[in-house]
């Protein structure tokens, strides 16, 4: 027969897709020492549930889709150009804060690459990055629920996880780091239990005291799952480094609860191994940036002291002003019911859920009360495992009711099981109601949107910086602590974007700023603006400020009481210094009002903006006495210096050396006069200035003791300023890309095309038509059929297949 005729008779379609769809109708169940693949119970309930959940998310996020995600909290907008973001990631210059020669966050590179999926529409990418984390968390919770054979239990796992007020509260308050934890924790639990060989227990063994369904794992499968764990930690750590530690802690708790439930020590050991791999790869995949991690940079944003929300708000996930959040307390009842009603592997998962809830719930209470000192992660991050624990508890309660309660003699178990089901329904109310707002309760106005349009552009008087002081929870970017209740952050002129959500590097300019602010708090200076001038600070914004009086000054009498007898320039006693060193944000306002070179420029609600009359632009030409003053190294000696001869540096193109952050591109122009070229950045050796047509290099020096200065002897010459640091950055990035590629290959099912497996086809019955559908077992051919494996690796559909001899022994 001719080949064209044969082709015409063939059925169109993909054999791999058909194989995948056929295998989805089956599921692998595991017992103590066997594995069997049976028909999956069919029905429309899962499909309907997912359609309803996605519809609720879409309805609750409708304003995000139409108007974009508001820049509240950590939801700062993405920059307009993905190319600029990628170039910044490749650069060795970190523009945050005062700027520093430091590796940039891996998240910059990931955002720029993921923008390909939105056709480089950065606004759409921003919306997807926020709402997508919510969806990813729900899908992960659904995969965690796959350990339960019961359809109702599986549905409960992701519905309860999504309906808790935690997700809506984090969206309302702009907690992007918390959403990262919300999305990562369920996937980690799912992957680490698979890597430990814990599979979906055989429902026919419900009467046997089976602690866990143990599936045989090949070395290749375990390596693949470990690689998935590493990729998960790498992506999560790129945006919230502390989540890497959180995942490791969750793994430790799961291992401990496995031993507590009389489970296999081997299983607990593999869970610990998976946690260790997660931590190591989470750090390795973020090199060289992770080499700069400190506890401050890992925890990102800080809150001022204990939040003291109260026990009820913590256990009900009351992060936002949601009066219905109290109903979430009902979801603790199913967890308790699961511990009482369940047996066998259902009790094991109830114990794991209870341990997650108790350990991380207790930690959240301690964080809220301030019992644990030092800088702590945001409470939303800590509460993510608690939410998953309650979701698993609800699923375990429903599974226990179906297996351990239903069909038994009537007693106290039946009412308790029914009550747990009712409590689950009641606990869903807050999440559903939160979606009615259309924007999850996010505020329509923020400090950034109110203040930034009122500040001048860099084109008017040169580039400048803004110093924020006050309660760190009110500062729009991550802040560093000055003292209890008072923190600071520095940003460039121009609108904020996502690059500002990472904590800036600590530099010598930060040291200078802290010294000056400390002297301000002690009442030892009267020209605060003069000492900030070399740092480029033009505006000082005090957040959490009291209302101003009719004369434009603060009318809070407590301020005068707090700052009476502040000390003198001669020092004063140690007791006086200690007392003034603990001055609060309101006291700072009074001190700033007394400064001779500051004036109140703006007063938005709960904010006071001071303008510095002695400011020096970020890039400036200094002449006369100001040029001479640039050689002064000790900042206190600037009190007598003349800083008035400073003009913005003339430039042909408004390059990125100023507005929006310093970057790697050069700055070109013509010098109008001789003097000193001033750059308000540290690391003089990392910057180069070339003069004239022959590009003569001018050697840099330290300016004002902390900045960069170039001495210019001749006027009228063309110049070029460029960043020349980060010489080994390209090598590091190539090694990082190779590590990501190797990890992704390890996580895939890709095999060498030169290797082909030979297997003899066996003539075996595929389905026994003489059995009931629920009793039908598929043979080895279907159980080991090869198809689109990467899909199932992620979703867990090819879960924990055992070797052929065990499947043959376990089949019914």
TORDREN-146343 format. One record per residue (C-alpha): x, y, z. Coordinates in nm, 2 decimals. Layout:
! TORDREN-146343
        x        y        z
        X        Y        Z
...
! end
This chain:
! TORDREN-146343
        x        y        z
     0.00     0.00     0.00
     0.14     0.34    -0.08
     0.26     0.55     0.21
     0.03     0.85     0.15
    -0.27     0.61     0.18
    -0.14     0.47     0.51
    -0.10     0.83     0.65
    -0.45     0.92     0.55
    -0.58     0.62     0.75
    -0.39     0.71     1.06
    -0.57     0.89     1.35
    -0.46     1.25     1.40
    -0.32     1.35     1.74
    -0.04     1.32     1.98
     0.03     0.98     2.13
     0.21     1.14     2.42
    -0.09     1.36     2.50
    -0.33     1.07     2.46
    -0.11     0.86     2.69
    -0.10     1.15     2.95
    -0.48     1.20     2.94
    -0.54     0.82     2.98
    -0.30     0.79     3.27
    -0.47     1.08     3.45
    -0.77     0.86     3.49
    -0.56     0.63     3.71
    -0.38     0.68     4.03
    -0.10     0.51     4.22
    -0.18     0.40     4.57
     0.09     0.27     4.81
     0.08     0.04     5.11
     0.35    -0.08     5.35
     0.55    -0.27     5.09
     0.35    -0.26     4.77
     0.22    -0.02     4.51
    -0.09    -0.05     4.28
    -0.24     0.16     4.01
    -0.62     0.18     4.00
    -0.89     0.38     3.83
    -0.92     0.72     3.98
    -1.27     0.80     4.11
    -1.43     1.03     3.86
    -1.67     1.31     3.90
    -1.72     1.68     3.83
    -1.67     1.81     4.19
    -1.29     1.89     4.15
    -1.35     2.07     3.82
    -1.64     2.27     3.96
    -1.44     2.35     4.27
    -1.14     2.48     4.08
    -1.37     2.68     3.84
    -1.54     2.85     4.14
    -1.20     2.92     4.32
    -1.05     3.08     4.00
    -1.37     3.28     3.95
    -1.35     3.41     4.31
    -0.98     3.51     4.26
    -1.06     3.68     3.93
    -1.36     3.86     4.08
    -1.15     3.97     4.38
    -0.87     4.09     4.16
    -1.07     4.26     3.90
    -0.93     4.61     3.98
    -0.58     4.47     3.97
    -0.65     4.36     3.61
    -0.81     4.68     3.50
    -0.61     4.94     3.69
    -0.29     4.75     3.79
    -0.17     4.66     4.14
    -0.14     4.96     4.36
     0.20     5.04     4.49
     0.12     4.96     4.85
     0.38     4.80     5.08
     0.61     4.57     4.88
     0.39     4.59     4.57
     0.61     4.85     4.41
     0.57     4.87     4.03
     0.80     4.71     3.78
     1.02     4.94     3.58
     0.90     5.02     3.23
     1.19     4.84     3.06
     1.28     4.48     3.12
     1.60     4.54     2.94
     1.70     4.81     3.19
     1.62     4.57     3.47
     1.83     4.29     3.32
     2.12     4.54     3.26
     2.10     4.64     3.62
     2.12     4.28     3.73
     2.43     4.22     3.52
     2.59     4.53     3.66
     2.81     4.52     3.96
     2.66     4.85     4.09
     2.36     4.83     4.33
     2.17     5.16     4.31
     1.96     5.11     4.62
     2.01     5.36     4.91
     2.33     5.54     4.87
     2.45     5.29     4.61
     2.73     5.04     4.64
     2.95     4.80     4.45
     2.76     4.49     4.53
     2.58     4.21     4.35
     2.22     4.28     4.26
     1.93     4.06     4.37
     1.86     3.76     4.16
     1.50     3.86     4.15
     1.59     4.14     3.91
     1.70     3.88     3.65
     1.41     3.65     3.71
     1.16     3.93     3.66
     1.32     4.05     3.34
     1.32     3.69     3.20
     0.97     3.62     3.31
     0.85     3.93     3.14
     0.89     3.74     2.81
     0.57     3.56     2.90
     0.38     3.89     2.91
     0.53     4.02     2.59
     0.74     4.26     2.80
     0.43     4.43     2.93
     0.57     4.51     3.27
     0.24     4.63     3.42
     0.08     4.30     3.33
     0.38     4.11     3.46
     0.34     4.30     3.79
    -0.02     4.19     3.82
     0.07     3.83     3.73
     0.35     3.83     3.98
     0.12     3.93     4.26
    -0.20     3.74     4.18
     0.00     3.44     4.04
     0.15     3.38     4.38
    -0.20     3.34     4.52
    -0.29     3.08     4.25
     0.04     2.90     4.29
    -0.02     2.86     4.66
    -0.36     2.71     4.61
    -0.24     2.47     4.34
     0.04     2.37     4.58
    -0.21     2.31     4.86
    -0.41     2.10     4.63
    -0.11     1.89     4.56
    -0.04     1.85     4.93
    -0.40     1.72     4.96
    -0.33     1.45     4.70
    -0.20     1.23     4.98
    -0.56     1.17     5.07
    -0.76     0.93     4.84
    -1.08     1.11     4.93
    -1.21     1.37     4.68
    -1.36     1.57     4.96
    -1.04     1.58     5.16
    -0.85     1.69     4.85
    -1.09     1.97     4.78
    -1.07     2.09     5.15
    -0.69     2.12     5.13
    -0.69     2.40     4.88
    -1.03     2.56     4.95
    -0.95     2.61     5.32
    -0.60     2.73     5.24
    -0.74     3.00     5.00
    -1.03     3.10     5.22
    -0.82     3.18     5.52
    -0.79     3.56     5.58
    -0.41     3.53     5.54
    -0.40     3.56     5.16
    -0.65     3.85     5.15
    -0.47     4.02     5.44
    -0.13     4.00     5.27
    -0.28     4.14     4.95
    -0.45     4.42     5.13
    -0.13     4.53     5.31
     0.12     4.47     5.02
     0.31     4.18     5.18
     0.49     4.04     4.87
     0.74     3.84     5.08
     0.45     3.69     5.27
     0.29     3.58     4.94
     0.61     3.42     4.83
     0.60     3.21     5.15
     0.23     3.15     5.09
     0.31     3.00     4.75
     0.63     2.82     4.84
     0.54     2.64     5.16
     0.27     2.40     5.01
     0.49     2.31     4.72
     0.78     2.24     4.95
     0.57     2.01     5.17
     0.44     1.83     4.86
     0.79     1.78     4.71
     0.96     1.68     5.03
     0.70     1.42     5.12
     0.74     1.27     4.77
     1.12     1.27     4.80
     1.08     1.09     5.13
     0.87     0.83     4.96
     0.54     0.92     5.13
     0.26     0.85     4.88
    -0.12     0.83     4.87
    -0.22     0.55     5.09
    -0.42     0.26     4.95
    -0.78     0.33     5.06
    -0.85    -0.05     5.08
    -0.60    -0.06     5.37
    -0.79     0.19     5.58
    -0.85    -0.07     5.85
    -0.48    -0.14     5.88
    -0.27     0.07     6.12
    -0.05     0.20     5.83
     0.14     0.50     5.95
     0.24     0.62     5.60
     0.20     0.49     5.25
     0.56     0.41     5.16
     0.65     0.41     4.79
     0.97     0.27     4.65
     1.19     0.56     4.51
     1.46     0.51     4.26
     1.78     0.72     4.29
     1.70     0.91     3.97
     1.35     1.00     4.09
     1.48     1.12     4.43
     1.75     1.33     4.26
     1.49     1.49     4.04
     1.27     1.58     4.33
     1.56     1.72     4.52
     1.64     1.94     4.22
     1.28     2.06     4.22
     1.32     2.15     4.58
     1.63     2.35     4.50
     1.46     2.54     4.21
     1.17     2.62     4.45
     1.41     2.76     4.71
     1.61     2.94     4.45
     1.31     3.13     4.31
     1.16     3.20     4.65
     1.50     3.32     4.79
     1.54     3.55     4.49
     1.25     3.76     4.62
     1.24     3.68     4.99
     1.57     3.52     5.12
     1.42     3.44     5.46
     1.17     3.20     5.29
     1.47     2.97     5.23
     1.52     2.94     5.61
     1.14     2.90     5.65
     1.13     2.60     5.42
     1.42     2.44     5.60
     1.24     2.49     5.93
     0.92     2.34     5.79
     1.11     2.04     5.68
     1.26     1.99     6.02
     0.91     2.02     6.18
     0.77     1.76     5.93
     1.06     1.52     6.02
     1.01     1.56     6.39
     0.63     1.51     6.36
     0.69     1.20     6.16
     0.89     1.05     6.44
     0.63     1.17     6.69
     0.36     0.98     6.49
     0.57     0.66     6.52
     0.66     0.69     6.15
     0.97     0.56     5.98
     1.30     0.71     6.09
     1.41     0.66     5.74
     1.13     0.88     5.61
     1.21     1.15     5.86
     1.58     1.12     5.75
     1.49     1.18     5.39
     1.28     1.48     5.49
     1.58     1.63     5.67
     1.79     1.55     5.37
     1.54     1.73     5.14
     1.54     2.03     5.38
     1.92     2.04     5.37
     1.93     2.03     4.99
     1.67     2.30     4.98
     1.88     2.53     5.20
     2.20     2.47     5.01
     2.06     2.51     4.66
     1.85     2.80     4.77
     2.17     2.98     4.86
     2.38     2.85     4.57
     2.12     2.95     4.30
     2.13     3.31     4.43
     2.51     3.35     4.42
     2.69     3.59     4.43
     2.41     3.80     4.58
     2.35     3.54     4.85
     2.71     3.59     4.97
     2.60     3.94     5.09
     2.30     3.81     5.28
     2.28     3.91     5.64
     1.99     3.87     5.88
     1.88     4.22     5.81
     1.88     4.18     5.43
     1.71     3.84     5.46
     1.42     3.97     5.66
     1.37     4.27     5.43
     1.11     4.50     5.57
     1.10     4.56     5.95
     0.83     4.67     6.18
     0.88     4.90     6.48
     0.90     4.68     6.79
     0.62     4.44     6.87
     0.30     4.47     6.67
     0.09     4.37     6.97
    -0.21     4.28     6.76
    -0.33     4.04     7.02
    -0.36     3.67     7.04
    -0.70     3.66     6.86
    -0.58     3.86     6.56
    -0.27     3.64     6.52
    -0.45     3.30     6.53
    -0.72     3.43     6.30
    -0.47     3.58     6.05
    -0.60     3.93     6.11
    -0.34     4.12     5.91
    -0.59     4.37     5.77
    -0.90     4.54     5.91
    -1.13     4.25     5.85
    -1.40     4.21     6.11
    -1.50     3.87     5.97
    -1.15     3.73     6.01
    -1.25     3.61     6.36
    -1.46     3.34     6.20
    -1.13     3.17     6.09
    -1.10     3.05     6.45
    -1.36     2.78     6.35
    -1.10     2.61     6.13
    -0.90     2.50     6.44
    -1.19     2.27     6.53
    -1.14     2.03     6.23
    -0.77     2.00     6.32
    -0.86     1.90     6.68
    -1.12     1.67     6.54
    -0.87     1.50     6.31
    -0.64     1.43     6.61
    -0.93     1.27     6.79
    -1.11     1.08     6.52
    -0.83     0.98     6.28
    -0.62     0.66     6.28
    -0.34     0.51     6.07
    -0.19     0.74     5.80
    -0.47     1.00     5.85
    -0.36     1.05     6.21
     0.00     1.08     6.09
    -0.10     1.37     5.87
    -0.31     1.52     6.14
    -0.01     1.52     6.37
     0.20     1.69     6.10
    -0.07     1.95     6.05
    -0.09     2.01     6.43
     0.29     2.05     6.46
     0.30     2.30     6.18
     0.02     2.50     6.34
     0.16     2.48     6.70
     0.52     2.55     6.62
     0.48     2.83     6.37
     0.17     2.97     6.54
     0.36     2.99     6.87
     0.64     3.16     6.69
     0.40     3.41     6.54
     0.26     3.50     6.88
     0.61     3.55     7.01
     0.69     3.78     6.72
     0.38     3.98     6.77
     0.44     4.03     7.14
     0.81     4.11     7.09
     0.92     3.83     7.32
     1.20     3.74     7.07
     1.44     4.03     7.04
     1.61     4.16     6.73
     1.49     4.20     6.37
     1.23     3.94     6.28
     1.06     3.82     5.96
     0.72     3.97     5.88
     0.44     3.79     6.07
     0.27     3.70     5.73
     0.57     3.49     5.64
     0.56     3.30     5.97
     0.18     3.24     5.94
     0.21     3.06     5.60
     0.29     2.72     5.76
     0.01     2.77     6.01
    -0.24     2.82     5.73
    -0.12     2.51     5.56
    -0.14     2.32     5.88
    -0.51     2.41     5.92
    -0.58     2.32     5.56
    -0.42     1.98     5.61
    -0.61     1.94     5.93
    -0.94     2.00     5.76
    -0.86     1.75     5.49
    -0.75     1.49     5.75
    -1.08     1.55     5.94
    -1.29     1.48     5.64
    -1.08     1.17     5.55
    -1.12     1.05     5.90
    -1.49     1.10     5.90
    -1.52     0.89     5.58
    -1.30     0.61     5.69
    -1.29     0.60     6.07
    -1.63     0.73     6.16
    -1.89     0.67     5.89
    -2.02     0.31     5.91
    -1.94     0.27     6.28
    -2.19     0.26     6.57
    -2.34     0.59     6.67
    -2.16     0.78     6.94
    -1.98     1.10     7.01
    -1.76     1.06     6.70
    -2.04     1.13     6.46
    -2.15     1.46     6.61
    -1.79     1.57     6.63
    -1.73     1.49     6.27
    -2.04     1.68     6.16
    -1.94     1.97     6.38
    -1.60     1.98     6.22
    -1.75     1.99     5.87
    -1.98     2.28     5.97
    -1.68     2.46     6.12
    -1.50     2.42     5.80
    -1.78     2.59     5.61
    -1.80     2.87     5.86
    -1.42     2.93     5.83
    -1.46     2.98     5.45
    -1.67     3.30     5.49
    -1.38     3.56     5.54
    -1.20     3.46     5.22
    -1.51     3.47     5.01
    -1.63     3.81     5.15
    -1.28     3.96     5.10
    -1.32     3.91     4.73
    -1.62     4.15     4.71
    -1.40     4.46     4.73
    -1.24     4.39     4.39
    -0.89     4.49     4.51
    -0.87     4.28     4.83
    -0.90     4.59     5.04
    -0.58     4.76     4.92
    -0.58     5.14     4.99
    -0.63     5.37     4.70
    -0.37     5.62     4.82
    -0.03     5.56     4.95
     0.25     5.79     5.09
     0.44     5.74     4.77
     0.15     5.84     4.54
     0.07     6.14     4.76
     0.42     6.27     4.82
     0.61     6.20     4.50
     0.41     6.43     4.26
     0.47     6.72     4.49
     0.85     6.69     4.49
     1.05     6.87     4.21
     1.20     6.68     3.92
     1.58     6.64     3.89
     1.58     6.87     3.59
     1.49     7.17     3.81
     1.78     7.19     4.06
     1.98     6.87     4.00
     1.95     6.52     4.12
     1.89     6.46     4.49
     1.80     6.20     4.75
     1.51     6.17     5.00
     1.57     6.06     5.36
     1.28     5.89     5.54
     1.28     5.89     5.92
     1.02     5.74     6.16
     0.83     5.42     6.21
     0.97     5.16     5.97
     0.63     5.01     5.91
     0.53     5.35     5.75
     0.84     5.39     5.54
     0.76     5.28     5.18
     1.09     5.09     5.14
     1.28     4.85     5.37
     1.45     5.06     5.64
     1.74     5.02     5.88
     1.70     5.07     6.25
     1.84     5.38     6.42
     1.69     5.32     6.76
     1.37     5.17     6.91
     1.08     5.29     6.70
     1.29     5.50     6.46
     1.44     5.38     6.14
     1.57     5.54     5.82
     1.58     5.47     5.45
     1.73     5.67     5.16
     1.59     5.68     4.80
     1.67     5.87     4.49
     1.45     6.13     4.33
     1.20     5.99     4.09
     0.93     5.73     4.14
     1.00     5.41     4.33
     0.99     5.07     4.16
     1.04     4.71     4.25
     1.42     4.75     4.28
     1.36     4.96     4.59
     1.19     4.67     4.78
     1.52     4.50     4.87
     1.72     4.64     5.16
     2.00     4.86     5.04
     2.36     4.78     5.11
     2.52     4.93     5.42
     2.79     5.18     5.32
     3.02     5.44     5.47
     2.76     5.70     5.37
     2.52     5.51     5.59
     2.77     5.53     5.88
     2.80     5.91     5.83
     2.42     5.95     5.82
     2.37     5.75     6.14
     2.64     5.96     6.32
     2.46     6.28     6.21
     2.12     6.16     6.31
     2.25     6.05     6.64
     2.39     6.39     6.70
     2.06     6.54     6.60
     1.88     6.32     6.86
     2.12     6.43     7.13
     2.06     6.80     7.04
     2.43     6.86     6.96
     2.38     7.02     6.62
     2.18     7.31     6.47
     2.26     7.27     6.10
     2.15     6.92     6.02
     2.11     7.00     5.65
     2.47     7.11     5.61
     2.60     6.78     5.73
     2.37     6.59     5.50
     2.46     6.81     5.20
     2.75     6.60     5.07
     2.52     6.29     5.08
     2.28     6.45     4.83
     1.99     6.46     5.07
     1.76     6.74     4.98
     1.44     6.63     5.16
     1.38     6.48     5.50
     1.05     6.30     5.54
     0.93     6.22     5.89
     0.65     5.96     5.88
     0.40     5.90     6.16
     0.41     6.26     6.25
     0.16     6.44     6.47
    -0.06     6.72     6.32
     0.10     7.06     6.27
    -0.03     7.37     6.43
    -0.16     7.68     6.24
     0.19     7.83     6.24
     0.33     7.53     6.06
     0.51     7.39     6.36
     0.43     7.09     6.57
     0.17     7.15     6.85
     0.23     6.83     7.04
     0.33     6.93     7.39
     0.49     6.59     7.45
     0.76     6.68     7.20
     0.89     6.97     7.41
     0.88     6.74     7.72
     1.08     6.47     7.54
     1.35     6.71     7.42
     1.40     6.93     7.72
     1.76     6.94     7.83
     1.88     6.76     7.52
     2.25     6.81     7.60
     2.51     7.05     7.47
     2.78     7.06     7.21
     3.02     6.99     7.49
     2.87     6.65     7.56
     2.69     6.65     7.89
     2.66     6.36     8.13
     2.62     6.00     8.02
     2.27     5.98     8.16
     2.17     6.28     7.95
     2.32     6.12     7.64
     2.14     5.79     7.70
     1.81     5.96     7.76
     1.83     6.17     7.44
     1.96     5.87     7.25
     1.62     5.70     7.28
     1.43     5.99     7.13
     1.12     5.88     6.94
     1.00     5.99     6.59
     0.79     6.28     6.74
     1.10     6.41     6.92
     1.28     6.41     6.59
     1.03     6.66     6.44
     1.10     6.90     6.72
     1.47     6.87     6.66
     1.44     6.92     6.29
     1.22     7.23     6.35
     1.51     7.38     6.54
     1.76     7.33     6.26
     1.87     7.66     6.09
     1.90     7.51     5.74
     1.58     7.31     5.72
     1.23     7.44     5.65
     0.89     7.26     5.64
     0.80     7.23     5.27
     0.50     6.99     5.28
     0.28     6.83     5.54
     0.08     6.54     5.39
    -0.14     6.35     5.64
     0.07     6.20     5.92
     0.39     6.32     5.74
     0.62     6.62     5.76
     0.86     6.70     5.48
     1.16     6.92     5.55
     1.37     7.08     5.27
     1.74     7.11     5.30
     1.86     7.46     5.20
     2.22     7.35     5.20
     2.19     7.06     4.97
     2.45     6.96     4.71
     2.32     6.77     4.39
     2.42     6.41     4.35
     2.64     6.50     4.06
     2.78     6.85     4.10
     3.05     7.09     4.00
     3.20     7.24     4.32
     3.40     7.57     4.29
     3.55     7.82     4.53
     3.52     7.75     4.90
     3.29     7.46     4.84
     3.56     7.28     4.63
     3.81     7.34     4.92
     3.56     7.21     5.17
     3.54     6.88     4.98
     3.88     6.79     5.13
     3.74     6.80     5.48
     3.71     6.45     5.61
     3.56     6.49     5.96
     3.19     6.59     5.92
     3.17     6.81     6.23
     3.42     7.05     6.07
     3.17     7.12     5.80
     2.99     7.35     6.04
     3.20     7.65     5.93
     3.23     7.55     5.56
     3.07     7.74     5.27
     2.87     7.49     5.06
     2.69     7.74     4.84
     2.91     7.71     4.53
     2.77     7.38     4.40
     2.59     7.35     4.07
     2.44     7.05     3.90
     2.69     6.89     3.67
     2.63     6.99     3.31
     2.54     6.70     3.09
     2.45     6.64     2.73
     2.21     6.35     2.80
     2.01     6.30     3.12
     2.17     5.96     3.18
     2.08     5.71     3.45
     2.36     5.83     3.68
     2.09     6.01     3.88
     1.72     5.99     3.84
     1.59     5.65     3.92
     1.92     5.52     4.04
     2.28     5.50     3.93
     2.35     5.25     3.65
     2.64     5.13     3.44
     2.59     5.37     3.14
     2.83     5.66     3.11
     2.75     6.03     3.17
     2.88     6.27     2.90
     2.90     6.65     2.89
     3.12     6.95     2.90
     3.27     7.11     3.21
     3.17     7.47     3.24
     3.44     7.55     3.49
     3.74     7.42     3.68
     3.69     7.29     4.03
     3.59     6.95     4.18
     3.34     6.71     4.02
     3.14     6.56     4.31
     2.97     6.22     4.30
     2.76     6.14     4.61
     2.86     5.77     4.61
     3.13     5.57     4.79
     3.40     5.35     4.63
     3.61     5.62     4.45
     3.82     5.36     4.27
     3.51     5.21     4.10
     3.44     5.54     3.91
     3.63     5.69     3.62
     3.63     6.04     3.47
     3.80     6.10     3.14
     3.87     6.45     3.00
     3.92     6.59     2.65
     3.94     6.42     2.31
     4.23     6.21     2.42
     4.02     6.07     2.72
     4.28     6.16     2.98
     4.19     5.98     3.30
     4.15     6.18     3.62
     4.23     5.99     3.93
     3.95     6.00     4.19
     3.99     6.08     4.56
     3.77     6.08     4.86
     3.54     6.38     4.89
     3.40     6.50     5.23
     3.56     6.18     5.38
     3.30     5.95     5.23
     3.21     6.05     4.87
     3.39     6.05     4.53
     3.57     6.36     4.39
     3.77     6.45     4.08
     3.99     6.76     4.08
     3.95     6.95     3.75
     4.21     7.21     3.66
     4.08     7.33     3.32
     3.73     7.44     3.21
     3.56     7.38     2.88
     3.67     7.02     2.83
     3.43     6.73     2.74
     3.41     6.47     3.00
     3.28     6.11     3.05
     3.20     5.96     3.38
     3.15     5.58     3.39
     3.14     5.29     3.64
     3.43     5.06     3.61
     3.37     4.82     3.90
     3.24     4.47     3.90
     3.51     4.33     3.68
     3.44     3.97     3.77
     3.06     4.00     3.74
     3.03     3.84     3.40
     3.22     3.53     3.51
     3.00     3.49     3.82
     2.68     3.53     3.61
     2.80     3.26     3.36
     2.86     3.02     3.65
     2.52     3.11     3.80
     2.35     3.04     3.47
     2.53     2.71     3.44
     2.42     2.61     3.79
     2.06     2.69     3.71
     2.08     2.49     3.39
     2.23     2.19     3.56
     1.96     2.20     3.83
     1.68     2.23     3.57
     1.83     1.94     3.38
     1.84     1.73     3.70
     1.48     1.81     3.76
     1.37     1.70     3.41
     1.33     1.37     3.25
     1.55     1.45     2.96
     1.77     1.16     2.85
     2.05     1.15     2.61
     1.93     1.10     2.25
     2.21     0.85     2.20
     2.06     0.62     2.47
     1.75     0.42     2.38
     1.59     0.18     2.62
     1.50    -0.16     2.47
     1.20    -0.33     2.63
     1.02    -0.64     2.52
     0.65    -0.58     2.49
     0.44    -0.83     2.68
     0.11    -0.97     2.57
    -0.09    -0.88     2.87
    -0.46    -0.80     2.94
    -0.49    -0.42     2.99
    -0.82    -0.42     3.18
    -1.01    -0.70     3.33
    -1.37    -0.65     3.20
    -1.51    -0.90     3.45
    -1.44    -0.67     3.75
    -1.62    -0.37     3.88
    -1.47    -0.04     3.78
    -1.34     0.03     4.13
    -1.18    -0.31     4.14
    -1.00    -0.29     3.81
    -0.63    -0.29     3.81
    -0.41    -0.18     3.53
    -0.13    -0.40     3.42
     0.24    -0.31     3.42
     0.22    -0.17     3.07
    -0.01     0.12     3.18
     0.15     0.16     3.52
     0.50     0.22     3.36
     0.38     0.38     3.04
     0.61     0.67     2.94
     0.45     1.01     2.85
     0.49     1.38     2.93
     0.68     1.33     3.25
     0.76     1.69     3.34
     0.39     1.77     3.38
     0.35     1.49     3.63
     0.67     1.58     3.81
     0.52     1.91     3.89
     0.16     1.81     3.96
     0.25     1.47     4.11
     0.03     1.27     3.87
     0.30     1.00     3.82
     0.32     0.97     4.19
     0.57     0.74     4.35
     0.56     0.44     4.11
     0.71     0.13     4.25
     0.93    -0.12     4.06
     0.75    -0.37     3.84
     0.78    -0.66     4.07
     0.61    -0.47     4.35
     0.34    -0.34     4.13
     0.27    -0.70     4.01
     0.25    -0.81     4.37
     0.03    -0.53     4.48
    -0.22    -0.53     4.19
    -0.56    -0.67     4.26
! end
